Amino acid sequence: MNPHLMVRLFPRRDITDILFISAGGGAGLWLWARPHVAAAAPARRFSWAFLGGCLWPLGSIFLWAILRSSVGQRPVIGTILGVSTGAMLTNIAIDYFNYIELMFCGELRLPDETYSPNSDDEKYDIDL
C-alpha cells in the first residue's frame, strides 16, 4: 500500500512481482504440507495448493487496493493498514485451517442439529 517505500528500499529494481510470487509460493507450499490434504492424490493436492497460493496473496492485493483508495495520499497510514490487514488475514486463514484439521482428525465434531436460517420456519408456519 506504500509504493514509495519499495522505491526507497530497492531503488534500482522493482521487486514487487518477486515478492508476490514468493508469497504465493510460500502459501501454496504451506497448504501442500497441511495434514488434511496429505491423503489426496498428488495432482489434486497440487491444484488445491496452487489455488490457495494464488487466492491468498491476490485477495490481499484487492483488499489493499480498496483500502488504499480510501486512505488517499497518506503513506504512513497506508503502511500501517497494509501490515495490520496482512497479519489479520494470515491469522484468520491459519485459524480456519486449524479448525478444518481438528474436524478432519475427529477431535471436533459437527453438532447433530446445525443452525440453518430457515430452521425456525416450522415453528412459525401459519396455515390460513
DSSP file with accessible surface (Angstrom, degrees, kcal/mol):
  #  RESIDUE AA STRUCTURE BP1 BP2  ACC     N-H-->O    O-->H-N    N-H-->O    O-->H-N    TCO  KAPPA ALPHA  PHI   PSI    X-CA   Y-CA   Z-CA
    1    1 A M              0   0   47      0, 0.0    78,-0.1     0, 0.0    77,-0.1   0.000 360.0 360.0 360.0  -2.5    0.0    0.0    0.0
    2    2 A N    >>  +     0   0   24     76,-0.1     4,-1.0     1,-0.1     3,-0.9  -0.737 360.0 172.1-131.7  83.6    3.1    2.2    0.0
    3    3 A P  H 3> S+     0   0   57      0, 0.0     4,-1.7     0, 0.0     5,-0.2   0.809  77.5  63.7 -65.0 -26.4    4.9    2.0   -3.3
    4    4 A H  H 3> S+     0   0  107      1,-0.2     4,-2.0     2,-0.2     5,-0.1   0.848  97.5  57.0 -66.4 -30.1    7.3    4.9   -2.3
    5    5 A L  H <> S+     0   0   61     -3,-0.9     4,-2.4     2,-0.2    -1,-0.2   0.912 105.1  50.5 -65.8 -40.6    8.6    2.7    0.5
    6    6 A M  H  X S+     0   0   48     -4,-1.0     4,-2.6     2,-0.2    -2,-0.2   0.888 109.2  51.4 -64.5 -37.8    9.6    0.0   -2.0
    7    7 A V  H  < S+     0   0   94     -4,-1.7    -1,-0.2     1,-0.2    -2,-0.2   0.896 111.4  48.1 -66.9 -37.0   11.4    2.5   -4.2
    8    8 A R  H  < S+     0   0  192     -4,-2.0    -2,-0.2     1,-0.2    -1,-0.2   0.900 115.9  42.6 -69.0 -41.1   13.3    3.7   -1.2
    9    9 A L  H  < S+     0   0  104     -4,-2.4    -2,-0.2     1,-0.3    -1,-0.2   0.865 132.1  21.8 -73.1 -38.2   14.3    0.2   -0.1
   10   10 A F  S >< S+     0   0   92     -4,-2.6     3,-0.8    -5,-0.2    -1,-0.3  -0.673  71.0 169.2-130.1  78.6   15.1   -1.1   -3.6
   11   11 A P  T 3  S+     0   0  100      0, 0.0    -1,-0.1     0, 0.0    -3,-0.1   0.785  76.0  43.5 -67.9 -25.5   15.9    2.0   -5.7
   12   12 A R  T 3  S+     0   0  233      1,-0.1     2,-0.4    -5,-0.0    -5,-0.1   0.584 114.1  43.0 -98.3 -10.3   17.3    0.1   -8.7
   13   13 A R    <   -     0   0  195     -3,-0.8     2,-0.8    -6,-0.1    -1,-0.1  -0.987  65.4-135.5-138.4 149.2   14.8   -2.7   -9.1
   14   14 A D        +     0   0  117     -2,-0.4     3,-0.3     1,-0.1     4,-0.2  -0.884  28.8 170.4 -98.8 104.6   11.1   -3.4   -8.9
   15   15 A I     >  +     0   0   24     -2,-0.8     4,-2.5     1,-0.2     5,-0.2   0.262  43.8 108.0-100.4  13.0   10.8   -6.5   -6.8
   16   16 A T  H  > S+     0   0   42      1,-0.2     4,-2.3     2,-0.2     5,-0.2   0.922  80.5  47.8 -57.5 -46.5    7.0   -6.4   -6.4
   17   17 A D  H  > S+     0   0  111     -3,-0.3     4,-2.6     1,-0.2    -1,-0.2   0.898 110.6  51.8 -63.2 -39.1    6.5   -9.3   -8.7
   18   18 A I  H  > S+     0   0  112     -4,-0.2     4,-2.5     1,-0.2    -1,-0.2   0.913 109.8  50.0 -63.8 -40.3    9.1  -11.4   -6.9
   19   19 A L  H  X S+     0   0   78     -4,-2.5     4,-2.3     2,-0.2    -2,-0.2   0.912 112.3  46.9 -65.2 -41.0    7.5  -10.6   -3.5
   20   20 A F  H  X S+     0   0   76     -4,-2.3     4,-2.6     2,-0.2     5,-0.2   0.905 112.9  48.8 -68.2 -40.3    4.1  -11.7   -4.8
   21   21 A I  H  X S+     0   0  128     -4,-2.6     4,-2.9     2,-0.2     5,-0.2   0.928 112.8  47.7 -65.8 -40.8    5.4  -14.9   -6.4
   22   22 A S  H  X S+     0   0   68     -4,-2.5     4,-2.6    -5,-0.2    -2,-0.2   0.893 111.8  50.3 -69.2 -34.7    7.3  -15.8   -3.2
   23   23 A A  H  X S+     0   0   47     -4,-2.3     4,-2.5     2,-0.2    -2,-0.2   0.929 113.9  45.1 -66.3 -43.3    4.2  -15.1   -1.1
   24   24 A G  H  X S+     0   0   14     -4,-2.6     4,-2.6     2,-0.2    -2,-0.2   0.911 114.3  48.6 -66.0 -41.1    2.1  -17.3   -3.4
   25   25 A G  H  X S+     0   0   38     -4,-2.9     4,-2.7    -5,-0.2     5,-0.2   0.914 112.2  48.9 -65.2 -41.1    4.7  -20.0   -3.5
   26   26 A G  H  X S+     0   0   40     -4,-2.6     4,-2.3    -5,-0.2    -2,-0.2   0.924 112.8  46.9 -64.6 -43.2    5.0  -19.9    0.3
   27   27 A A  H  X S+     0   0   13     -4,-2.5     4,-2.4     2,-0.2    -2,-0.2   0.915 113.4  49.6 -65.0 -41.2    1.2  -20.1    0.8
   28   28 A G  H  X S+     0   0   11     -4,-2.6     4,-2.4     2,-0.2    -2,-0.2   0.920 111.9  46.9 -64.5 -43.1    1.0  -22.9   -1.7
   29   29 A L  H  X S+     0   0  127     -4,-2.7     4,-1.6     2,-0.2    -1,-0.2   0.886 111.2  52.4 -66.5 -36.4    3.8  -24.9   -0.1
   30   30 A W  H  < S+     0   0   73     -4,-2.3     4,-0.4    -5,-0.2    -2,-0.2   0.931 111.6  45.9 -64.4 -43.1    2.2  -24.4    3.3
   31   31 A L  H >< S+     0   0   15     -4,-2.4     3,-1.2     1,-0.2    -2,-0.2   0.879 108.2  57.3 -66.3 -38.1   -1.1  -25.7    2.0
   32   32 A W  H 3< S+     0   0   88     -4,-2.4    -1,-0.2     1,-0.2    -2,-0.2   0.873 107.1  49.4 -57.9 -36.6    0.6  -28.6    0.4
   33   33 A A  T 3< S+     0   0   68     -4,-1.6    -1,-0.2    -5,-0.1    -2,-0.2   0.484  83.2 116.2 -86.3  -1.5    2.1  -29.7    3.7
   34   34 A R    X   -     0   0   45     -3,-1.2     3,-1.3    -4,-0.4     4,-0.5  -0.408  68.9-129.6 -71.7 143.1   -1.2  -29.5    5.7
   35   35 A P  G >  S+     0   0   67      0, 0.0     3,-0.9     0, 0.0     4,-0.4   0.813 101.4  65.0 -63.1 -30.1   -2.4  -32.8    7.1
   36   36 A H  G 3  S+     0   0   43      1,-0.2     3,-0.1     2,-0.1    -2,-0.0   0.654 109.4  38.2 -74.5 -10.1   -6.0  -32.5    5.8
   37   37 A V  G X  S+     0   0   14     -3,-1.3     3,-1.2    -6,-0.2    -1,-0.2   0.406  89.3  94.9-111.8   1.8   -4.7  -32.7    2.1
   38   38 A A  T <  S+     0   0   52     -3,-0.9    -2,-0.1    -4,-0.5    -1,-0.1   0.807  83.4  51.7 -65.0 -29.6   -2.0  -35.3    2.7
   39   39 A A  T 3  S+     0   0   93     -4,-0.4    -1,-0.3    -3,-0.1    -2,-0.1   0.580  89.8 101.7 -85.5  -7.3   -4.2  -38.2    1.7
   40   40 A A  S <  S-     0   0   26     -3,-1.2    -3,-0.1     1,-0.1     0, 0.0  -0.326  87.3 -89.9 -75.1 157.4   -5.3  -36.7   -1.6
   41   41 A A     >  -     0   0   60      1,-0.1     4,-3.0     4,-0.1     5,-0.3  -0.349  40.8-113.5 -61.8 146.3   -3.8  -37.7   -5.0
   42   42 A P  H  > S+     0   0   95      0, 0.0     4,-2.7     0, 0.0     5,-0.2   0.861 114.8  51.4 -56.1 -38.3   -0.8  -35.6   -5.9
   43   43 A A  H  > S+     0   0   80      2,-0.2     4,-2.2     1,-0.2     5,-0.1   0.925 114.2  43.3 -65.8 -41.9   -2.5  -33.9   -8.8
   44   44 A R  H  > S+     0   0  150     -3,-0.2     4,-2.4     2,-0.2     5,-0.2   0.912 114.0  51.0 -67.8 -42.7   -5.5  -32.9   -6.8
   45   45 A R  H  X S+     0   0   48     -4,-3.0     4,-2.4     1,-0.2    -2,-0.2   0.911 110.5  49.6 -61.2 -42.6   -3.2  -31.8   -3.9
   46   46 A F  H  X S+     0   0  126     -4,-2.7     4,-2.9    -5,-0.3    -1,-0.2   0.921 109.8  50.6 -62.6 -44.0   -1.1  -29.7   -6.2
   47   47 A S  H  X S+     0   0   56     -4,-2.2     4,-2.5     1,-0.2    -2,-0.2   0.905 112.0  47.2 -64.9 -38.6   -4.2  -28.0   -7.7
   48   48 A W  H  X S+     0   0  112     -4,-2.4     4,-2.6     2,-0.2     5,-0.2   0.919 114.3  46.8 -67.0 -41.5   -5.6  -27.1   -4.2
   49   49 A A  H  X S+     0   0    8     -4,-2.4     4,-2.6    -5,-0.2    -2,-0.2   0.901 113.1  49.6 -66.5 -38.9   -2.2  -25.8   -3.1
   50   50 A F  H  X S+     0   0  128     -4,-2.9     4,-1.6     2,-0.2    -2,-0.2   0.931 111.6  48.4 -65.2 -44.3   -1.9  -23.8   -6.3
   51   51 A L  H  X S+     0   0   98     -4,-2.5     4,-2.9    -5,-0.2     3,-0.3   0.949 115.0  44.4 -61.2 -48.9   -5.4  -22.3   -6.0
   52   52 A G  H  X S+     0   0   17     -4,-2.6     4,-2.3     1,-0.2    -1,-0.2   0.896 110.9  54.8 -63.4 -38.2   -4.8  -21.4   -2.3
   53   53 A G  H  < S+     0   0    5     -4,-2.6    -1,-0.2    -5,-0.2    -2,-0.2   0.790 114.7  40.5 -66.0 -27.6   -1.3  -20.0   -3.2
   54   54 A C  H  X S+     0   0   44     -4,-1.6     4,-1.8    -3,-0.3     5,-0.2   0.890 116.9  46.4 -83.7 -44.7   -2.9  -17.7   -5.8
   55   55 A L  H  X S+     0   0  106     -4,-2.9     4,-2.5    -5,-0.2     5,-0.3   0.862 105.2  59.3 -69.8 -37.4   -6.0  -16.7   -3.9
   56   56 A W  H  X S+     0   0   57     -4,-2.3     4,-1.5    -5,-0.2    -1,-0.2   0.979 115.0  31.0 -61.4 -57.3   -4.3  -15.8   -0.6
   57   57 A P  H  > S+     0   0   14      0, 0.0     4,-1.9     0, 0.0    -1,-0.2   0.911 121.3  50.8 -70.3 -37.2   -1.9  -13.1   -1.9
   58   58 A L  H  X S+     0   0   86     -4,-1.8     4,-2.1     1,-0.2    -2,-0.2   0.876 107.2  54.4 -69.7 -33.5   -4.1  -11.9   -4.7
   59   59 A G  H  X S+     0   0   37     -4,-2.5     4,-2.1    -5,-0.2    -1,-0.2   0.906 108.5  49.2 -63.2 -39.3   -7.1  -11.5   -2.3
   60   60 A S  H  X S+     0   0   14     -4,-1.5     4,-2.8    -5,-0.3    -2,-0.2   0.879 106.9  56.0 -68.3 -33.6   -5.0   -9.3   -0.1
   61   61 A I  H  X S+     0   0   45     -4,-1.9     4,-2.2     2,-0.2    -2,-0.2   0.932 107.9  48.0 -63.6 -42.6   -3.9   -7.2   -3.0
   62   62 A F  H  X S+     0   0  143     -4,-2.1     4,-1.9     2,-0.2    -1,-0.2   0.917 112.3  49.3 -64.4 -41.0   -7.5   -6.5   -3.9
   63   63 A L  H  X S+     0   0   56     -4,-2.1     4,-2.6     1,-0.2    -2,-0.2   0.937 111.5  49.2 -62.1 -44.3   -8.3   -5.6   -0.3
   64   64 A W  H  X S+     0   0   59     -4,-2.8     4,-2.8     1,-0.2    -1,-0.2   0.850 107.1  55.3 -66.7 -32.6   -5.2   -3.3   -0.2
   65   65 A A  H  X S+     0   0   58     -4,-2.2     4,-1.9     2,-0.2    -1,-0.2   0.921 110.4  45.8 -65.5 -40.8   -6.3   -1.6   -3.4
   66   66 A I  H  X S+     0   0  113     -4,-1.9     4,-1.4     2,-0.2    -2,-0.2   0.936 115.2  46.5 -66.4 -45.3   -9.7   -0.8   -1.9
   67   67 A L  H  X S+     0   0   36     -4,-2.6     4,-2.0     1,-0.2     5,-0.2   0.900 109.9  53.9 -64.3 -39.1   -8.1    0.4    1.4
   68   68 A R  H  X S+     0   0   96     -4,-2.8     4,-2.2     1,-0.2    -1,-0.2   0.889 106.2  52.0 -64.7 -37.7   -5.5    2.5   -0.5
   69   69 A S  H  < S+     0   0   97     -4,-1.9    -1,-0.2     1,-0.2    -2,-0.2   0.834 112.5  46.4 -68.3 -28.1   -8.2    4.3   -2.5
   70   70 A S  H  < S+     0   0   85     -4,-1.4    -2,-0.2    -5,-0.1    -1,-0.2   0.792 113.3  48.1 -82.8 -26.7  -10.0    5.1    0.8
   71   71 A V  H  < S-     0   0   14     -4,-2.0     2,-0.2     1,-0.2    -2,-0.2   0.847  89.5-170.4 -80.6 -35.1   -6.8    6.3    2.6
   72   72 A G     <  -     0   0   38     -4,-2.2     2,-1.4    -5,-0.2    -1,-0.2  -0.530  57.2  -9.4  80.8-144.2   -5.6    8.5   -0.2
   73   73 A Q  S    S+     0   0  157     -2,-0.2    -1,-0.2     1,-0.1    -4,-0.1  -0.368  95.4 114.8 -92.3  57.8   -2.1   10.1   -0.1
   74   74 A R     >  +     0   0  145     -2,-1.4     4,-2.4    -6,-0.2     5,-0.2  -0.798  38.1 179.6-124.3  87.3   -1.2    9.1    3.4
   75   75 A P  H  > S+     0   0   64      0, 0.0     4,-2.5     0, 0.0     5,-0.2   0.842  78.2  53.4 -63.3 -33.7    1.7    6.7    3.2
   76   76 A V  H  > S+     0   0  106      2,-0.2     4,-2.4     1,-0.2     5,-0.2   0.956 112.6  43.6 -67.7 -45.4    2.2    6.1    6.9
   77   77 A I  H  > S+     0   0   80      1,-0.2     4,-2.8     2,-0.2     5,-0.2   0.907 113.6  52.9 -64.7 -39.8   -1.5    5.2    7.4
   78   78 A G  H  X S+     0   0    3     -4,-2.4     4,-2.5     2,-0.2    -1,-0.2   0.909 109.6  47.9 -62.4 -41.4   -1.4    3.0    4.3
   79   79 A T  H  X S+     0   0   41     -4,-2.5     4,-2.6     2,-0.2     5,-0.3   0.932 112.6  48.2 -66.2 -43.3    1.7    1.1    5.5
   80   80 A I  H  X S+     0   0  106     -4,-2.4     4,-2.5     1,-0.2     5,-0.2   0.934 113.9  47.1 -62.8 -44.6    0.1    0.6    9.0
   81   81 A L  H  X S+     0   0   51     -4,-2.8     4,-2.6    -5,-0.2     5,-0.3   0.902 112.1  51.2 -62.8 -41.1   -3.1   -0.6    7.3
   82   82 A G  H  X S+     0   0   12     -4,-2.5     4,-2.0    -5,-0.2    -2,-0.2   0.941 113.8  42.1 -63.5 -46.2   -1.2   -2.9    5.0
   83   83 A V  H  X S+     0   0  102     -4,-2.6     4,-2.4     2,-0.2     5,-0.2   0.933 117.1  47.4 -67.8 -43.8    0.8   -4.6    7.7
   84   84 A S  H  X S+     0   0   59     -4,-2.5     4,-2.4    -5,-0.3    -2,-0.2   0.919 114.3  45.3 -68.5 -40.7   -2.1   -4.9   10.1
   85   85 A T  H  X S+     0   0   14     -4,-2.6     4,-2.9    -5,-0.2     5,-0.2   0.876 111.7  53.6 -71.0 -32.9   -4.6   -6.3    7.5
   86   86 A G  H  X S+     0   0   16     -4,-2.0     4,-2.1    -5,-0.3    -2,-0.2   0.936 111.8  44.4 -63.0 -44.6   -1.9   -8.7    6.2
   87   87 A A  H  X S+     0   0   63     -4,-2.4     4,-2.5     2,-0.2    -2,-0.2   0.907 114.1  51.0 -65.2 -39.6   -1.3  -10.1    9.7
   88   88 A M  H  X S+     0   0   96     -4,-2.4     4,-2.5     2,-0.2    -2,-0.2   0.934 110.6  47.3 -65.2 -45.7   -5.1  -10.2   10.3
   89   89 A L  H  X S+     0   0   50     -4,-2.9     4,-2.4     2,-0.2    -1,-0.2   0.904 113.0  49.2 -63.5 -39.9   -5.7  -12.2    7.1
   90   90 A T  H  X S+     0   0   60     -4,-2.1     4,-2.6    -5,-0.2     5,-0.2   0.925 111.2  49.6 -65.5 -41.8   -2.9  -14.6    7.8
   91   91 A N  H  X S+     0   0  111     -4,-2.5     4,-2.3     1,-0.2    -2,-0.2   0.915 111.7  48.3 -63.8 -42.0   -4.2  -15.2   11.3
   92   92 A I  H  X S+     0   0   99     -4,-2.5     4,-2.5     2,-0.2    -1,-0.2   0.920 112.2  49.2 -64.6 -42.5   -7.7  -15.8   10.1
   93   93 A A  H  X S+     0   0   19     -4,-2.4     4,-2.5     2,-0.2     5,-0.2   0.928 111.7  47.9 -65.2 -42.7   -6.5  -18.3    7.4
   94   94 A I  H  X S+     0   0   60     -4,-2.6     4,-2.4     1,-0.2    -1,-0.2   0.922 111.9  50.3 -64.4 -41.4   -4.4  -20.2    9.9
   95   95 A D  H  X S+     0   0  111     -4,-2.3     4,-2.1    -5,-0.2    -2,-0.2   0.919 110.5  50.7 -61.8 -41.5   -7.3  -20.4   12.4
   96   96 A Y  H  X S+     0   0  129     -4,-2.5     4,-2.5     1,-0.2    -2,-0.2   0.941 111.6  45.9 -62.2 -47.8   -9.6  -21.6    9.6
   97   97 A F  H  X S+     0   0   36     -4,-2.5     4,-2.3     1,-0.2    -1,-0.2   0.868 110.6  53.1 -67.7 -34.5   -7.2  -24.4    8.5
   98   98 A N  H  X S+     0   0   70     -4,-2.4     4,-2.0    -5,-0.2    -1,-0.2   0.908 109.7  49.6 -63.9 -39.2   -6.5  -25.4   12.1
   99   99 A Y  H  X S+     0   0  109     -4,-2.1     4,-2.1     2,-0.2    -2,-0.2   0.934 110.5  49.6 -63.6 -44.6  -10.3  -25.7   12.6
  100  100 A I  H  X S+     0   0   41     -4,-2.5     4,-2.6     1,-0.2    -2,-0.2   0.914 111.0  49.9 -61.0 -42.1  -10.6  -27.8    9.4
  101  101 A E  H  X S+     0   0   17     -4,-2.3     4,-2.4     2,-0.2     6,-0.3   0.859 106.7  54.3 -70.3 -31.7   -7.8  -30.1   10.6
  102  102 A L  H  <>S+     0   0   71     -4,-2.0     5,-1.5     2,-0.2     6,-1.4   0.911 112.2  45.1 -64.6 -39.5   -9.5  -30.6   14.0
  103  103 A M  H ><5S+     0   0   61     -4,-2.1     3,-0.9     4,-0.2    -2,-0.2   0.914 112.8  51.2 -67.3 -41.0  -12.6  -31.7   12.2
  104  104 A F  H 3<5S+     0   0  120     -4,-2.6    -2,-0.2     1,-0.3    -1,-0.2   0.884 109.7  49.1 -64.5 -38.7  -10.6  -33.9    9.8
  105  105 A C  T 3<5S-     0   0   77     -4,-2.4    -1,-0.3    -5,-0.2    -2,-0.2   0.510 114.5-115.8 -82.5  -3.3   -8.8  -35.6   12.7
  106  106 A G  T < 5S+     0   0   27     -3,-0.9    -3,-0.2    -4,-0.4    -2,-0.1   0.529  85.9 114.6  84.5   6.4  -12.0  -36.3   14.6
  107  107 A E  S   <S+     0   0  149     -5,-1.5     2,-0.4    -6,-0.3    -4,-0.2   0.680  78.1  43.5 -81.3 -16.8  -11.2  -34.1   17.5
  108  108 A L  S    S-     0   0   59     -6,-1.4     2,-0.4    -7,-0.1    -2,-0.3  -0.997  75.2-164.1-130.0 129.8  -14.1  -31.7   16.7
  109  109 A R        -     0   0  196     -2,-0.4     3,-0.1    -3,-0.1    -6,-0.1  -0.876  23.5-114.1-116.7 148.0  -17.5  -32.9   15.6
  110  110 A L        -     0   0  106     -2,-0.4     4,-0.1     1,-0.1    -2,-0.0  -0.529  42.8-105.7 -72.3 142.1  -20.3  -31.1   13.9
  111  111 A P        -     0   0   87      0, 0.0     3,-0.2     0, 0.0    -1,-0.1  -0.313  23.6-119.3 -66.0 154.5  -23.4  -30.8   16.1
  112  112 A D  S    S+     0   0  171      1,-0.3     2,-0.7    -3,-0.1    -2,-0.0   0.900 107.9  40.5 -61.9 -41.1  -26.4  -33.1   15.3
  113  113 A E  S    S-     0   0  181      3,-0.0    -1,-0.3     0, 0.0     2,-0.2  -0.876  82.2-165.3-111.6 100.8  -28.6  -30.1   14.6
  114  114 A T        -     0   0   90     -2,-0.7     2,-0.2    -3,-0.2    -4,-0.0  -0.517  29.1 -99.6 -82.0 153.3  -26.7  -27.5   12.8
  115  115 A Y        +     0   0  182     -2,-0.2    -1,-0.1     2,-0.0     3,-0.0  -0.482  41.0 179.8 -73.6 137.2  -28.1  -24.0   12.6
  116  116 A S    >   -     0   0   47     -2,-0.2     3,-2.1     1,-0.1     4,-0.3  -0.996  35.9-127.7-133.7 141.9  -29.9  -23.0    9.4
  117  117 A P  T 3  S+     0   0   98      0, 0.0     3,-0.3     0, 0.0    -1,-0.1   0.791 113.8  46.7 -60.5 -22.1  -31.5  -19.6    8.7
  118  118 A N  T >  S+     0   0  102      1,-0.2     3,-1.4     2,-0.1     4,-0.3   0.296  81.1 101.8-100.7  10.9  -34.7  -21.5    7.8
  119  119 A S  T <  S+     0   0   47     -3,-2.1     3,-0.4     1,-0.3     4,-0.2   0.760  79.5  52.4 -70.6 -22.5  -34.7  -23.8   10.8
  120  120 A D  T 3> S+     0   0   63     -3,-0.3     4,-1.3    -4,-0.3     3,-0.4   0.462  81.3  94.9 -89.7   0.4  -37.4  -21.8   12.6
  121  121 A D  T <4 S+     0   0   91     -3,-1.4    -1,-0.2     1,-0.2     3,-0.2   0.872  80.6  54.1 -61.2 -37.4  -39.8  -21.8    9.7
  122  122 A E  T >4 S+     0   0  147     -3,-0.4     3,-0.9    -4,-0.3    -1,-0.2   0.865 104.7  55.5 -67.2 -33.0  -41.7  -24.8   11.0
  123  123 A K  T 34 S+     0   0  147     -3,-0.4    -1,-0.2    -4,-0.2    -2,-0.2   0.871 116.8  34.7 -64.3 -38.4  -42.3  -23.1   14.4
  124  124 A Y  T 3< S+     0   0  163     -4,-1.3     2,-0.4    -3,-0.2    -1,-0.2   0.139  81.9 135.2-106.6  18.1  -43.9  -20.1   12.9
  125  125 A D    <   -     0   0  113     -3,-0.9     2,-0.6    -4,-0.2    -3,-0.1  -0.553  37.3-163.6 -71.4 122.5  -45.7  -21.8   10.0
  126  126 A I        -     0   0  128     -2,-0.4     2,-0.6     2,-0.0    -2,-0.1  -0.933   6.9-153.1-113.7 120.4  -49.2  -20.4    9.8
  127  127 A D              0   0  142     -2,-0.6    -2,-0.0     0, 0.0     0, 0.0  -0.834 360.0 360.0 -91.1 125.7  -51.8  -22.2    7.8
  128  128 A L              0   0  209     -2,-0.6    -2,-0.0     0, 0.0     0, 0.0  -0.708 360.0 360.0-102.2 360.0  -54.5  -19.9    6.6
